[in-house]
Amino acid sequence: MRLEDKILLQKTCVGAKENKAEVSMAESTESIGAMIMEFRGQQVMIDRDLARLYGVTTSRLNEQVKRNIARFPESFRFQLTEFERDKVVAKCDNLQAIKYSPSLPYVFTEQGIAQLSSVLHSQKAIEVSVRIMNAFVAMRRFLMVNAAVFQRLKHIELHLSETDRRIDEVFQRIDKHLTPAQGIFFDGQIFDAHRFVSDLIRSAKRRMVLFDNYVDDTTLALLDKRTDGVEAVIYTKKVTSNLSADVLKHDMQYPPIEVHEFAQAHDRFLCIDDTVYHIGASLKDLGKKWFAFSRMEIQTSALLEKMKE
């Protein structure tokens, strides 16, 4: 929504809240102007507010329009979509009732409102229409006079959005480096060690590779903490029949995990995207005994290329 639209919508809600009582003939141009909102690039008024100004029910107003529908083309009167209606309801407490109406509300442009006085056939309708026309003129004058202000505010909004984006990037980079490069977990720190590895697994964006010679179903469950779409591969010394059965059952219910035999690795390595961590304990034994971890300088791709030699 454009900045001008936001201001018009906010003005509409404030003005309408101040005018819940029956509208008198002394209704000011300013208070009527507070009911003008903008949709689809046009300044409009909602049928509910117009009916109250003219002193008729909303259904009566729309019935008269239907009887003279040729006078109200789409450019004079159009029906809001559910999204547009919900936008009004969300901003305007006084229009909550239209949320539960069986039909979507109509809005009238300035030309459509000018036609209303000719189909409602009353002196009051003529007088109210004059006041509404004056309100539209005042609103246009307001937008023209403050066009430079709106442009400046729009520029400030864009600048703030760009600043927010850059701040988000800074925090993302900070978060990326909040994971310690190395450390030790002592015996009994089962939850802390488990949470540390779980956070690493959740941080993967594309792939995760584990080198661990002691893998069981708890390892599979831990790797399932990864985000959807992240590839998971395990290299272990021997794929036993029990492990094969566990993997088969796992893959029937959860995103598959590839398991391959690889006997050349003694230590444990957990690769998160392009970052390699040396883990001093098997993932199934985290926190049971002292173990250390450290972030390696080598990248995952280099490690996988080394396997091909």
Contacts in CASP RR format, 6 or more apart in sequence:
PFRMAT RR
TARGET T0000
AUTHOR 0000-0000-0000
METHOD contacts of the structure
MODEL  1
MRLEDKILLQKTCVGAKENKAEVSMAESTESIGAMIMEFRGQQVMIDRDL
ARLYGVTTSRLNEQVKRNIARFPESFRFQLTEFERDKVVAKCDNLQAIKY
SPSLPYVFTEQGIAQLSSVLHSQKAIEVSVRIMNAFVAMRRFLMVNAAVF
QRLKHIELHLSETDRRIDEVFQRIDKHLTPAQGIFFDGQIFDAHRFVSDL
IRSAKRRMVLFDNYVDDTTLALLDKRTDGVEAVIYTKKVTSNLSADVLKH
DMQYPPIEVHEFAQAHDRFLCIDDTVYHIGASLKDLGKKWFAFSRMEIQT
SALLEKMKE
1 9 0 8 1.000
1 87 0 8 1.000
2 38 0 8 1.000
2 154 0 8 1.000
3 150 0 8 1.000
3 153 0 8 1.000
3 154 0 8 1.000
3 157 0 8 1.000
4 38 0 8 1.000
4 143 0 8 1.000
4 150 0 8 1.000
5 37 0 8 1.000
5 38 0 8 1.000
5 41 0 8 1.000
8 36 0 8 1.000
8 37 0 8 1.000
8 38 0 8 1.000
8 43 0 8 1.000
8 139 0 8 1.000
9 37 0 8 1.000
9 38 0 8 1.000
9 87 0 8 1.000
9 88 0 8 1.000
9 91 0 8 1.000
9 92 0 8 1.000
10 91 0 8 1.000
11 33 0 8 1.000
11 34 0 8 1.000
11 36 0 8 1.000
12 34 0 8 1.000
12 35 0 8 1.000
12 36 0 8 1.000
12 37 0 8 1.000
12 91 0 8 1.000
12 92 0 8 1.000
13 91 0 8 1.000
13 92 0 8 1.000
13 93 0 8 1.000
13 94 0 8 1.000
13 95 0 8 1.000
14 34 0 8 1.000
15 31 0 8 1.000
15 34 0 8 1.000
15 35 0 8 1.000
16 34 0 8 1.000
16 35 0 8 1.000
16 49 0 8 1.000
16 92 0 8 1.000
16 94 0 8 1.000
16 95 0 8 1.000
17 92 0 8 1.000
17 93 0 8 1.000
17 94 0 8 1.000
18 31 0 8 1.000
18 34 0 8 1.000
19 27 0 8 1.000
19 31 0 8 1.000
19 34 0 8 1.000
19 35 0 8 1.000
19 52 0 8 1.000
20 94 0 8 1.000
22 52 0 8 1.000
22 55 0 8 1.000
23 52 0 8 1.000
23 53 0 8 1.000
23 55 0 8 1.000
25 124 0 8 1.000
25 127 0 8 1.000
25 128 0 8 1.000
27 53 0 8 1.000
27 128 0 8 1.000
27 131 0 8 1.000
29 131 0 8 1.000
29 134 0 8 1.000
29 135 0 8 1.000
29 138 0 8 1.000
30 135 0 8 1.000
30 138 0 8 1.000
32 53 0 8 1.000
32 131 0 8 1.000
32 132 0 8 1.000
32 134 0 8 1.000
32 135 0 8 1.000
33 135 0 8 1.000
33 136 0 8 1.000
33 138 0 8 1.000
33 139 0 8 1.000
35 45 0 8 1.000
35 46 0 8 1.000
35 49 0 8 1.000
35 53 0 8 1.000
35 135 0 8 1.000
36 43 0 8 1.000
36 44 0 8 1.000
36 45 0 8 1.000
36 135 0 8 1.000
36 136 0 8 1.000
36 139 0 8 1.000
37 43 0 8 1.000
37 44 0 8 1.000
37 45 0 8 1.000
37 46 0 8 1.000
37 88 0 8 1.000
37 107 0 8 1.000
38 44 0 8 1.000
39 80 0 8 1.000
39 84 0 8 1.000
39 107 0 8 1.000
40 78 0 8 1.000
42 109 0 8 1.000
43 109 0 8 1.000
43 110 0 8 1.000
43 136 0 8 1.000
43 139 0 8 1.000
43 140 0 8 1.000
44 107 0 8 1.000
44 108 0 8 1.000
44 109 0 8 1.000
45 107 0 8 1.000
45 108 0 8 1.000
45 113 0 8 1.000
45 132 0 8 1.000
46 88 0 8 1.000
46 95 0 8 1.000
46 98 0 8 1.000
46 105 0 8 1.000
46 106 0 8 1.000
46 107 0 8 1.000
47 58 0 8 1.000
47 61 0 8 1.000
47 62 0 8 1.000
47 105 0 8 1.000
47 106 0 8 1.000
47 107 0 8 1.000
47 108 0 8 1.000
48 58 0 8 1.000
48 95 0 8 1.000
48 97 0 8 1.000
48 98 0 8 1.000
48 105 0 8 1.000
50 61 0 8 1.000
50 108 0 8 1.000
50 113 0 8 1.000
50 116 0 8 1.000
50 132 0 8 1.000
51 57 0 8 1.000
51 58 0 8 1.000
51 60 0 8 1.000
51 61 0 8 1.000
53 128 0 8 1.000
53 132 0 8 1.000
54 61 0 8 1.000
54 116 0 8 1.000
54 120 0 8 1.000
54 122 0 8 1.000
54 124 0 8 1.000
54 125 0 8 1.000
54 128 0 8 1.000
55 124 0 8 1.000
56 120 0 8 1.000
61 116 0 8 1.000
61 120 0 8 1.000
62 106 0 8 1.000
64 116 0 8 1.000
64 119 0 8 1.000
64 120 0 8 1.000
65 72 0 8 1.000
65 77 0 8 1.000
65 106 0 8 1.000
65 116 0 8 1.000
65 119 0 8 1.000
67 119 0 8 1.000
68 115 0 8 1.000
68 119 0 8 1.000
71 115 0 8 1.000
71 118 0 8 1.000
71 119 0 8 1.000
72 112 0 8 1.000
72 115 0 8 1.000
75 109 0 8 1.000
75 111 0 8 1.000
76 108 0 8 1.000
76 109 0 8 1.000
76 111 0 8 1.000
76 112 0 8 1.000
76 115 0 8 1.000
77 106 0 8 1.000
77 107 0 8 1.000
77 108 0 8 1.000
77 109 0 8 1.000
77 112 0 8 1.000
78 106 0 8 1.000
78 107 0 8 1.000
79 104 0 8 1.000
79 105 0 8 1.000
79 106 0 8 1.000
79 107 0 8 1.000
80 88 0 8 1.000
80 104 0 8 1.000
80 105 0 8 1.000
80 106 0 8 1.000
80 107 0 8 1.000
81 104 0 8 1.000
82 104 0 8 1.000
85 98 0 8 1.000
85 99 0 8 1.000
85 104 0 8 1.000
85 105 0 8 1.000
86 99 0 8 1.000
88 95 0 8 1.000
88 98 0 8 1.000
88 105 0 8 1.000
89 95 0 8 1.000
89 96 0 8 1.000
89 98 0 8 1.000
89 99 0 8 1.000
98 105 0 8 1.000
108 116 0 8 1.000
110 133 0 8 1.000
110 136 0 8 1.000
113 129 0 8 1.000
113 132 0 8 1.000
113 133 0 8 1.000
113 136 0 8 1.000
114 129 0 8 1.000
114 133 0 8 1.000
116 125 0 8 1.000
116 129 0 8 1.000
117 125 0 8 1.000
117 126 0 8 1.000
117 128 0 8 1.000
117 129 0 8 1.000
143 150 0 8 1.000
179 199 0 8 1.000
179 200 0 8 1.000
179 203 0 8 1.000
179 295 0 8 1.000
181 294 0 8 1.000
181 295 0 8 1.000
182 292 0 8 1.000
182 293 0 8 1.000
182 294 0 8 1.000
182 295 0 8 1.000
183 292 0 8 1.000
183 293 0 8 1.000
183 294 0 8 1.000
184 290 0 8 1.000
184 291 0 8 1.000
184 292 0 8 1.000
184 293 0 8 1.000
185 192 0 8 1.000
185 193 0 8 1.000
185 196 0 8 1.000
185 286 0 8 1.000
185 287 0 8 1.000
185 290 0 8 1.000
185 291 0 8 1.000
185 292 0 8 1.000
185 293 0 8 1.000
186 287 0 8 1.000
186 290 0 8 1.000
187 287 0 8 1.000
187 288 0 8 1.000
187 289 0 8 1.000
187 290 0 8 1.000
188 287 0 8 1.000
188 288 0 8 1.000
189 287 0 8 1.000
190 286 0 8 1.000
190 287 0 8 1.000
190 288 0 8 1.000
192 287 0 8 1.000
193 281 0 8 1.000
193 286 0 8 1.000
193 287 0 8 1.000
193 291 0 8 1.000
194 222 0 8 1.000
194 286 0 8 1.000
194 287 0 8 1.000
196 293 0 8 1.000
197 222 0 8 1.000
197 270 0 8 1.000
197 279 0 8 1.000
197 283 0 8 1.000
197 286 0 8 1.000
198 222 0 8 1.000
198 225 0 8 1.000
200 270 0 8 1.000
200 272 0 8 1.000
200 277 0 8 1.000
201 208 0 8 1.000
201 222 0 8 1.000
201 223 0 8 1.000
201 225 0 8 1.000
201 226 0 8 1.000
201 272 0 8 1.000
202 225 0 8 1.000
202 226 0 8 1.000
202 227 0 8 1.000
203 272 0 8 1.000
204 226 0 8 1.000
204 227 0 8 1.000
204 230 0 8 1.000
204 272 0 8 1.000
204 273 0 8 1.000
205 227 0 8 1.000
205 230 0 8 1.000
205 273 0 8 1.000
206 230 0 8 1.000
206 231 0 8 1.000
206 273 0 8 1.000
207 230 0 8 1.000
207 231 0 8 1.000
207 232 0 8 1.000
207 233 0 8 1.000
207 271 0 8 1.000
207 273 0 8 1.000
207 300 0 8 1.000
208 223 0 8 1.000
208 226 0 8 1.000
208 230 0 8 1.000
208 231 0 8 1.000
208 232 0 8 1.000
208 233 0 8 1.000
208 270 0 8 1.000
208 271 0 8 1.000
208 272 0 8 1.000
208 273 0 8 1.000
209 232 0 8 1.000
209 233 0 8 1.000
209 234 0 8 1.000
209 235 0 8 1.000
209 269 0 8 1.000
209 270 0 8 1.000
209 271 0 8 1.000
209 300 0 8 1.000
209 303 0 8 1.000
209 304 0 8 1.000
210 219 0 8 1.000
210 223 0 8 1.000
210 232 0 8 1.000
210 233 0 8 1.000
210 234 0 8 1.000
210 235 0 8 1.000
210 268 0 8 1.000
210 269 0 8 1.000
210 270 0 8 1.000
210 271 0 8 1.000
210 283 0 8 1.000
211 235 0 8 1.000
211 236 0 8 1.000
211 262 0 8 1.000
211 265 0 8 1.000
211 267 0 8 1.000
211 268 0 8 1.000
211 269 0 8 1.000
211 270 0 8 1.000
211 271 0 8 1.000
212 219 0 8 1.000
212 234 0 8 1.000
212 235 0 8 1.000
212 236 0 8 1.000
212 268 0 8 1.000
212 279 0 8 1.000
212 282 0 8 1.000
212 283 0 8 1.000
213 236 0 8 1.000
213 237 0 8 1.000
213 238 0 8 1.000
213 265 0 8 1.000
213 266 0 8 1.000
213 268 0 8 1.000
213 282 0 8 1.000
214 236 0 8 1.000
214 282 0 8 1.000
214 284 0 8 1.000
214 285 0 8 1.000
215 234 0 8 1.000
215 236 0 8 1.000
215 243 0 8 1.000
215 259 0 8 1.000
215 282 0 8 1.000
215 283 0 8 1.000
215 284 0 8 1.000
216 242 0 8 1.000
216 243 0 8 1.000
216 246 0 8 1.000
216 284 0 8 1.000
217 246 0 8 1.000
217 250 0 8 1.000
218 283 0 8 1.000
218 284 0 8 1.000
219 234 0 8 1.000
219 282 0 8 1.000
219 283 0 8 1.000
219 284 0 8 1.000
220 246 0 8 1.000
220 247 0 8 1.000
220 250 0 8 1.000
220 257 0 8 1.000
222 283 0 8 1.000
223 232 0 8 1.000
223 234 0 8 1.000
223 257 0 8 1.000
224 254 0 8 1.000
224 255 0 8 1.000
226 232 0 8 1.000
226 255 0 8 1.000
228 255 0 8 1.000
229 255 0 8 1.000
231 258 0 8 1.000
232 255 0 8 1.000
232 256 0 8 1.000
232 257 0 8 1.000
232 258 0 8 1.000
233 257 0 8 1.000
233 258 0 8 1.000
233 259 0 8 1.000
233 260 0 8 1.000
234 257 0 8 1.000
234 258 0 8 1.000
234 259 0 8 1.000
234 260 0 8 1.000
235 260 0 8 1.000
235 261 0 8 1.000
235 262 0 8 1.000
235 265 0 8 1.000
235 307 0 8 1.000
236 243 0 8 1.000
236 259 0 8 1.000
236 260 0 8 1.000
236 261 0 8 1.000
236 262 0 8 1.000
237 261 0 8 1.000
237 262 0 8 1.000
237 263 0 8 1.000
237 265 0 8 1.000
238 261 0 8 1.000
238 263 0 8 1.000
239 259 0 8 1.000
239 260 0 8 1.000
239 261 0 8 1.000
243 259 0 8 1.000
244 259 0 8 1.000
247 257 0 8 1.000
247 259 0 8 1.000
250 256 0 8 1.000
250 257 0 8 1.000
251 257 0 8 1.000
262 307 0 8 1.000
264 307 0 8 1.000
267 278 0 8 1.000
267 279 0 8 1.000
267 280 0 8 1.000
268 278 0 8 1.000
268 279 0 8 1.000
268 280 0 8 1.000
268 281 0 8 1.000
268 282 0 8 1.000
268 283 0 8 1.000
269 276 0 8 1.000
269 277 0 8 1.000
269 278 0 8 1.000
269 279 0 8 1.000
269 296 0 8 1.000
269 303 0 8 1.000
270 276 0 8 1.000
270 277 0 8 1.000
270 279 0 8 1.000
270 283 0 8 1.000
271 277 0 8 1.000
271 300 0 8 1.000
271 303 0 8 1.000
273 300 0 8 1.000
274 299 0 8 1.000
274 300 0 8 1.000
274 301 0 8 1.000
275 295 0 8 1.000
275 296 0 8 1.000
275 299 0 8 1.000
275 300 0 8 1.000
276 295 0 8 1.000
276 296 0 8 1.000
276 298 0 8 1.000
276 299 0 8 1.000
276 300 0 8 1.000
276 303 0 8 1.000
277 293 0 8 1.000
277 294 0 8 1.000
277 295 0 8 1.000
277 296 0 8 1.000
278 293 0 8 1.000
278 294 0 8 1.000
278 295 0 8 1.000
278 296 0 8 1.000
279 291 0 8 1.000
279 293 0 8 1.000
280 291 0 8 1.000
280 292 0 8 1.000
280 293 0 8 1.000
281 287 0 8 1.000
281 288 0 8 1.000
281 289 0 8 1.000
281 291 0 8 1.000
END
